[in-house]
Amino acid sequence: MLRLFPYGTRLRIQDLSGNHPYVNGRIFVVEDTMHARKTNQVDVWMPSRSQAMNWGVRRVRVTVVN
């Protein structure tokens, strides 16, 4: 994903399955680009393991914010 979103890129992530309070409306900064074998995937840092487990795997829309 480094070619699409270089380090420092600001992104907005929209949960396509519904309204998730952690990601909707929040701006994230790319700090890791993942391994090359991981295509069309993003990792979202969350403050707790329980929030991450609740989030699980979802379809999202990623938009670059200037």
C-alpha positions, 0 to 999 in steps of 0.5 A, spaced: 500 500 500 506 504 500 505 506 493 497 508 494 498 511 501 505 513 503 508 514 510 504 520 513 498 520 508 492 522 512 486 518 511 478 517 513 476 510 513 468 509 512 465 503 515 461 500 509 457 495 514 454 501 519 456 506 523 462 504 528 464 510 533 471 509 533 473 510 525 467 514 522 469 521 522 476 520 525 482 521 521 488 516 521 495 517 519 499 512 515 505 509 519 505 502 517 504 500 510 504 492 511 507 486 507 507 486 500 503 480 500 497 484 503 493 487 498 487 491 499 487 491 506 489 496 512 490 495 519 487 500 524 490 501 530 485 501 536 486 503 543 484 496 546 484 489 544 477 488 546 475 494 541 479 491 535 476 484 536 469 488 536 471 491 530 474 484 527 474 484 519 470 489 515 469 492 508 471 500 508 472 506 504 478 509 504 479 517 502 485 521 502 484 527 506 489 533 504 
